[in-house]
């Protein structure tokens, strides 16, 4: 089961270039733009998609673990 967990972690790492901590990534906005509105909106939309992907992956992992080990992982 460590292999499955490792695959999920690798997938999450590849899907999301944003660190798990709440600190902003230094490479999130490499070039400052004068028209920051649309650029920021695109960044936020990308970040939300990455968060959703991470949430789906972990909920799937939780479901499989609870089926196999009768564990209940509550993601808050």
N, CA, C and O atoms as CSV, one atom per row, in Angstrom:
chain,resi,resn,atom,element,x,y,z
A,1,UNK,N,N,0.828,-1.204,0.000
A,1,UNK,CA,C,0.000,0.000,0.000
A,1,UNK,C,C,0.866,1.259,0.000
A,1,UNK,O,O,0.394,2.345,-0.335
A,2,UNK,N,N,2.121,1.106,0.373
A,2,UNK,CA,C,3.015,2.257,0.293
A,2,UNK,C,C,3.227,2.701,-1.138
A,2,UNK,O,O,3.413,3.888,-1.405
A,3,UNK,N,N,3.198,1.745,-2.064
A,3,UNK,CA,C,3.373,2.068,-3.473
A,3,UNK,C,C,2.200,2.900,-3.966
A,3,UNK,O,O,2.388,3.871,-4.698
A,4,UNK,N,N,0.984,2.520,-3.565
A,4,UNK,CA,C,-0.196,3.292,-3.955
A,4,UNK,C,C,-0.119,4.708,-3.400
A,4,UNK,O,O,-0.385,5.679,-4.109
A,5,UNK,N,N,0.245,4.816,-2.134
A,5,UNK,CA,C,0.369,6.131,-1.518
A,5,UNK,C,C,1.451,6.950,-2.212
A,5,UNK,O,O,1.274,8.144,-2.454
A,6,UNK,N,N,2.578,6.302,-2.532
A,6,UNK,CA,C,3.644,6.999,-3.230
A,6,UNK,C,C,3.194,7.496,-4.592
A,6,UNK,O,O,3.553,8.600,-5.002
A,7,UNK,N,N,2.408,6.687,-5.297
A,7,UNK,CA,C,1.915,7.092,-6.608
A,7,UNK,C,C,0.997,8.300,-6.484
A,7,UNK,O,O,1.047,9.213,-7.308
A,8,UNK,N,N,0.159,8.300,-5.452
A,8,UNK,CA,C,-0.737,9.435,-5.241
A,8,UNK,C,C,0.070,10.695,-4.919
A,8,UNK,O,O,-0.221,11.775,-5.433
A,9,UNK,N,N,1.082,10.545,-4.066
A,9,UNK,CA,C,1.904,11.703,-3.706
A,9,UNK,C,C,2.633,12.245,-4.923
A,9,UNK,O,O,2.707,13.458,-5.117
A,10,UNK,N,N,3.176,11.345,-5.749
A,10,UNK,CA,C,3.858,11.783,-6.964
A,10,UNK,C,C,2.878,12.474,-7.895
A,10,UNK,O,O,3.200,13.507,-8.482
A,11,UNK,N,N,1.681,11.911,-8.034
A,11,UNK,CA,C,0.676,12.517,-8.908
A,11,UNK,C,C,0.301,13.903,-8.408
A,11,UNK,O,O,0.210,14.850,-9.189
A,12,UNK,N,N,0.086,14.017,-7.104
A,12,UNK,CA,C,-0.254,15.316,-6.538
A,12,UNK,C,C,0.895,16.300,-6.752
A,12,UNK,O,O,0.669,17.465,-7.078
A,13,UNK,N,N,2.122,15.828,-6.568
A,13,UNK,CA,C,3.273,16.697,-6.761
A,13,UNK,C,C,3.385,17.182,-8.188
A,13,UNK,O,O,3.767,18.327,-8.429
A,14,UNK,N,N,3.053,16.311,-9.149
A,14,UNK,CA,C,3.126,16.713,-10.547
A,14,UNK,C,C,1.959,17.616,-10.917
A,14,UNK,O,O,2.113,18.556,-11.697
A,15,UNK,N,N,0.798,17.329,-10.356
A,15,UNK,CA,C,-0.388,18.112,-10.700
A,15,UNK,C,C,-0.300,19.522,-10.134
A,15,UNK,O,O,-0.773,20.474,-10.755
A,16,UNK,N,N,0.294,19.654,-8.979
A,16,UNK,CA,C,0.275,20.939,-8.297
A,16,UNK,C,C,1.695,21.437,-8.084
A,16,UNK,O,O,2.504,20.794,-7.415
A,17,UNK,N,N,1.980,22.593,-8.667
A,17,UNK,CA,C,3.283,23.206,-8.432
A,17,UNK,C,C,3.212,24.144,-7.231
A,17,UNK,O,O,4.200,24.790,-6.879
A,18,UNK,N,N,2.044,24.214,-6.610
A,18,UNK,CA,C,1.851,25.093,-5.459
A,18,UNK,C,C,2.171,24.307,-4.198
A,18,UNK,O,O,1.676,23.191,-4.044
A,19,UNK,N,N,2.981,24.845,-3.290
A,19,UNK,CA,C,3.292,24.122,-2.057
A,19,UNK,C,C,2.042,23.892,-1.217
A,19,UNK,O,O,1.062,24.629,-1.321
A,20,UNK,N,N,2.094,22.849,-0.378
A,20,UNK,CA,C,0.917,22.538,0.437
A,20,UNK,C,C,0.669,23.585,1.510
A,20,UNK,O,O,-0.462,23.765,1.960
A,21,UNK,N,N,1.728,24.275,1.919
A,21,UNK,CA,C,1.541,25.304,2.937
A,21,UNK,C,C,0.823,26.498,2.325
A,21,UNK,O,O,0.701,26.611,1.105
A,22,UNK,N,N,0.358,27.373,3.182
A,22,UNK,CA,C,-0.448,28.498,2.708
A,22,UNK,C,C,0.404,29.637,2.154
A,22,UNK,O,O,-0.128,30.629,1.656
A,23,UNK,N,N,1.732,29.493,2.243
A,23,UNK,CA,C,2.598,30.548,1.727
A,23,UNK,C,C,2.514,30.610,0.208
A,23,UNK,O,O,2.457,29.568,-0.445
A,24,UNK,N,N,2.504,31.817,-0.371
A,24,UNK,CA,C,2.484,31.905,-1.829
A,24,UNK,C,C,3.797,31.411,-2.422
A,24,UNK,O,O,4.870,31.618,-1.856
A,25,UNK,N,N,3.691,30.766,-3.551
A,25,UNK,CA,C,4.879,30.250,-4.213
A,25,UNK,C,C,5.657,31.396,-4.841
A,25,UNK,O,O,5.055,32.262,-5.475
A,26,UNK,N,N,6.985,31.427,-4.683
A,26,UNK,CA,C,7.755,32.514,-5.285
A,26,UNK,C,C,7.707,32.501,-6.807
A,26,UNK,O,O,7.913,33.535,-7.443
A,27,UNK,N,N,7.435,31.332,-7.398
A,27,UNK,CA,C,7.378,31.248,-8.857
A,27,UNK,C,C,5.951,31.375,-9.374
A,27,UNK,O,O,5.703,31.139,-10.557
A,28,UNK,N,N,5.009,31.745,-8.508
A,28,UNK,CA,C,3.619,31.824,-8.948
A,28,UNK,C,C,3.422,32.956,-9.954
A,28,UNK,O,O,2.654,32.813,-10.905
A,29,UNK,N,N,4.092,34.051,-9.755
A,29,UNK,CA,C,3.932,35.198,-10.649
A,29,UNK,C,C,5.316,35.734,-11.002
A,29,UNK,O,O,5.752,36.732,-10.429
A,30,UNK,N,N,6.012,35.087,-11.935
A,30,UNK,CA,C,7.387,35.502,-12.233
A,30,UNK,C,C,7.482,36.863,-12.916
A,30,UNK,O,O,8.464,37.584,-12.740
A,31,UNK,N,N,6.455,37.211,-13.698
A,31,UNK,CA,C,6.504,38.484,-14.410
A,31,UNK,C,C,5.341,39.355,-13.955
A,31,UNK,O,O,4.187,39.014,-14.215
A,32,UNK,N,N,5.610,40.455,-13.294
A,32,UNK,CA,C,4.518,41.348,-12.899
A,32,UNK,C,C,3.899,41.997,-14.132
A,32,UNK,O,O,4.604,42.433,-15.043
A,33,UNK,N,N,2.587,42.051,-14.144
A,33,UNK,CA,C,1.883,42.662,-15.272
A,33,UNK,C,C,1.116,43.871,-14.786
A,33,UNK,O,O,0.684,43.930,-13.635
A,34,UNK,N,N,0.951,44.835,-15.676
A,34,UNK,CA,C,0.171,46.019,-15.321
A,34,UNK,C,C,-1.306,45.666,-15.242
A,34,UNK,O,O,-2.042,46.181,-14.401
A,35,UNK,N,N,-1.723,44.774,-16.138
A,35,UNK,CA,C,-3.119,44.328,-16.129
A,35,UNK,C,C,-3.191,43.053,-15.299
A,35,UNK,O,O,-3.212,41.947,-15.839
A,36,UNK,N,N,-3.229,43.219,-13.989
A,36,UNK,CA,C,-3.124,42.064,-13.104
A,36,UNK,C,C,-4.416,41.307,-12.917
A,36,UNK,O,O,-4.389,40.160,-12.470
A,37,UNK,N,N,-5.570,41.918,-13.248
A,37,UNK,CA,C,-6.860,41.285,-12.995
A,37,UNK,C,C,-7.031,39.940,-13.679
A,37,UNK,O,O,-7.215,38.927,-13.004
A,38,UNK,N,N,-6.975,39.906,-15.023
A,38,UNK,CA,C,-7.172,38.622,-15.722
A,38,UNK,C,C,-6.087,37.605,-15.383
A,38,UNK,O,O,-6.363,36.409,-15.284
A,39,UNK,N,N,-4.854,38.079,-15.205
A,39,UNK,CA,C,-3.754,37.168,-14.868
A,39,UNK,C,C,-4.008,36.506,-13.518
A,39,UNK,O,O,-3.835,35.296,-13.372
A,40,UNK,N,N,-4.417,37.300,-12.535
A,40,UNK,CA,C,-4.701,36.766,-11.212
A,40,UNK,C,C,-5.883,35.793,-11.264
A,40,UNK,O,O,-5.883,34.762,-10.592
A,41,UNK,N,N,-6.891,36.140,-12.073
A,41,UNK,CA,C,-8.049,35.258,-12.205
A,41,UNK,C,C,-7.633,33.907,-12.766
A,41,UNK,O,O,-8.088,32.866,-12.291
A,42,UNK,N,N,-6.760,33.922,-13.786
A,42,UNK,CA,C,-6.291,32.653,-14.356
A,42,UNK,C,C,-5.509,31.853,-13.317
A,42,UNK,O,O,-5.666,30.636,-13.218
A,43,UNK,N,N,-4.666,32.539,-12.541
A,43,UNK,CA,C,-3.902,31.837,-11.505
A,43,UNK,C,C,-4.835,31.199,-10.480
A,43,UNK,O,O,-4.630,30.056,-10.072
A,44,UNK,N,N,-5.863,31.944,-10.066
A,44,UNK,CA,C,-6.791,31.414,-9.073
A,44,UNK,C,C,-7.571,30.229,-9.623
A,44,UNK,O,O,-7.787,29.242,-8.920
A,45,UNK,N,N,-7.999,30.328,-10.894
A,45,UNK,CA,C,-8.738,29.218,-11.495
A,45,UNK,C,C,-7.865,27.973,-11.580
A,45,UNK,O,O,-8.324,26.866,-11.300
A,46,UNK,N,N,-6.591,28.159,-11.972
A,46,UNK,CA,C,-5.659,27.035,-12.038
A,46,UNK,C,C,-5.458,26.420,-10.652
A,46,UNK,O,O,-5.463,25.199,-10.498
A,47,UNK,N,N,-5.283,27.280,-9.651
A,47,UNK,CA,C,-5.075,26.802,-8.287
A,47,UNK,C,C,-6.304,26.027,-7.797
A,47,UNK,O,O,-6.163,24.988,-7.153
A,48,UNK,N,N,-7.505,26.527,-8.099
A,48,UNK,CA,C,-8.718,25.831,-7.675
A,48,UNK,C,C,-8.840,24.475,-8.353
A,48,UNK,O,O,-9.269,23.508,-7.723
A,49,UNK,N,N,-8.468,24.388,-9.632
A,49,UNK,CA,C,-8.499,23.088,-10.322
A,49,UNK,C,C,-7.512,22.123,-9.672
A,49,UNK,O,O,-7.814,20.941,-9.508
A,50,UNK,N,N,-6.338,22.621,-9.305
A,50,UNK,CA,C,-5.339,21.763,-8.660
A,50,UNK,C,C,-5.835,21.285,-7.304
A,50,UNK,O,O,-5.650,20.122,-6.945
A,51,UNK,N,N,-6.466,22.183,-6.550
A,51,UNK,CA,C,-7.003,21.785,-5.248
A,51,UNK,C,C,-8.091,20.732,-5.406
A,51,UNK,O,O,-8.154,19.778,-4.630
A,52,UNK,N,N,-8.955,20.902,-6.417
A,52,UNK,CA,C,-10.020,19.926,-6.661
A,52,UNK,C,C,-9.432,18.569,-7.042
A,52,UNK,O,O,-9.898,17.529,-6.577
A,53,UNK,N,N,-8.402,18.590,-7.896
A,53,UNK,CA,C,-7.737,17.337,-8.281
A,53,UNK,C,C,-7.158,16.647,-7.055
A,53,UNK,O,O,-7.309,15.437,-6.888
A,54,UNK,N,N,-6.493,17.421,-6.196
A,54,UNK,CA,C,-5.918,16.859,-4.971
A,54,UNK,C,C,-7.005,16.278,-4.080
A,54,UNK,O,O,-6.843,15.193,-3.522
A,55,UNK,N,N,-8.122,17.004,-3.946
A,55,UNK,CA,C,-9.214,16.532,-3.093
A,55,UNK,C,C,-9.798,15.228,-3.631
A,55,UNK,O,O,-10.068,14.305,-2.862
A,56,UNK,N,N,-9.995,15.148,-4.945
A,56,UNK,CA,C,-10.545,13.930,-5.547
A,56,UNK,C,C,-9.596,12.760,-5.344
A,56,UNK,O,O,-10.025,11.657,-5.006
A,57,UNK,N,N,-8.287,13.004,-5.553
A,57,UNK,CA,C,-7.316,11.925,-5.367
A,57,UNK,C,C,-7.322,11.413,-3.942
A,57,UNK,O,O,-7.298,10.203,-3.716
A,58,UNK,N,N,-7.353,12.321,-2.977
A,58,UNK,CA,C,-7.296,11.877,-1.584
A,58,UNK,C,C,-8.613,11.246,-1.144
A,58,UNK,O,O,-8.607,10.332,-0.318
A,59,UNK,N,N,-9.741,11.712,-1.676
A,59,UNK,CA,C,-10.999,11.059,-1.315
A,59,UNK,C,C,-11.062,9.653,-1.903
A,59,UNK,O,O,-11.598,8.740,-1.274
A,60,UNK,N,N,-10.509,9.472,-3.122
A,60,UNK,CA,C,-10.439,8.135,-3.709
A,60,UNK,C,C,-9.515,7.230,-2.898
A,60,UNK,O,O,-9.839,6.070,-2.642
A,61,UNK,N,N,-8.365,7.765,-2.497
A,61,UNK,CA,C,-7.443,6.998,-1.659
A,61,UNK,C,C,-8.107,6.615,-0.335
A,61,UNK,O,O,-7.973,5.482,0.130
A,62,UNK,N,N,-8.817,7.559,0.261
A,62,UNK,CA,C,-9.513,7.305,1.519
A,62,UNK,C,C,-10.550,6.205,1.355
A,62,UNK,O,O,-10.692,5.335,2.214
A,63,UNK,N,N,-11.283,6.255,0.224
A,63,UNK,CA,C,-12.317,5.244,-0.020
A,63,UNK,C,C,-11.691,3.857,-0.156
A,63,UNK,O,O,-12.196,2.886,0.407
A,64,UNK,N,N,-10.594,3.768,-0.903
A,64,UNK,CA,C,-9.944,2.461,-1.086
A,64,UNK,C,C,-9.373,1.936,0.224
A,64,UNK,O,O,-9.486,0.748,0.527
A,65,UNK,N,N,-8.758,2.828,0.999
A,65,UNK,CA,C,-8.197,2.389,2.280
A,65,UNK,C,C,-9.295,1.915,3.224
A,65,UNK,O,O,-9.128,0.921,3.930
A,66,UNK,N,N,-10.419,2.629,3.232
A,66,UNK,CA,C,-11.495,2.230,4.145
A,66,UNK,C,C,-12.107,0.906,3.703
A,66,UNK,O,O,-12.565,0.126,4.537
A,67,UNK,N,N,-12.119,0.645,2.380
A,67,UNK,CA,C,-12.612,-0.653,1.914
A,67,UNK,C,C,-11.652,-1.774,2.314
A,67,UNK,O,O,-12.086,-2.852,2.719
A,68,UNK,N,N,-10.353,-1.519,2.202
A,68,UNK,CA,C,-9.384,-2.583,2.412
A,68,UNK,C,C,-9.042,-2.786,3.887
A,68,UNK,O,O,-8.798,-3.914,4.314
A,69,UNK,N,N,-9.021,-1.726,4.653
A,69,UNK,CA,C,-8.569,-1.818,6.050
A,69,UNK,C,C,-9.642,-1.447,7.058
A,69,UNK,O,O,-9.388,-1.442,8.263
A,70,UNK,N,N,-10.824,-1.142,6.584
A,70,UNK,CA,C,-11.903,-0.668,7.447
A,70,UNK,C,C,-11.461,0.546,8.264
A,70,UNK,O,O,-11.778,0.679,9.446
A,71,UNK,N,N,-10.715,1.427,7.588
A,71,UNK,CA,C,-10.328,2.685,8.225
A,71,UNK,C,C,-11.217,3.787,7.683
A,71,UNK,O,O,-11.625,3.752,6.523
A,72,UNK,N,N,-11.507,4.738,8.503
A,72,UNK,CA,C,-12.263,5.880,8.024
A,72,UNK,C,C,-11.372,7.117,8.137
A,72,UNK,O,O,-11.003,7.535,9.235
A,73,UNK,N,N,-11.038,7.690,6.992
A,73,UNK,CA,C,-10.206,8.889,6.969
A,73,UNK,C,C,-11.120,10.065,6.677
A,73,UNK,O,O,-11.731,10.144,5.612
A,74,UNK,N,N,-11.203,10.959,7.617
A,74,UNK,CA,C,-12.060,12.121,7.441
A,74,UNK,C,C,-11.180,13.292,7.014
A,74,UNK,O,O,-10.282,13.707,7.747
A,75,UNK,N,N,-11.449,13.818,5.820
A,75,UNK,CA,C,-10.689,14.971,5.325
A,75,UNK,C,C,-11.460,16.232,5.674
A,75,UNK,O,O,-12.603,16.415,5.256
A,76,UNK,N,N,-10.827,17.086,6.435
A,76,UNK,CA,C,-11.509,18.301,6.860
A,76,UNK,C,C,-10.875,19.502,6.204
A,76,UNK,O,O,-11.308,20.631,6.433
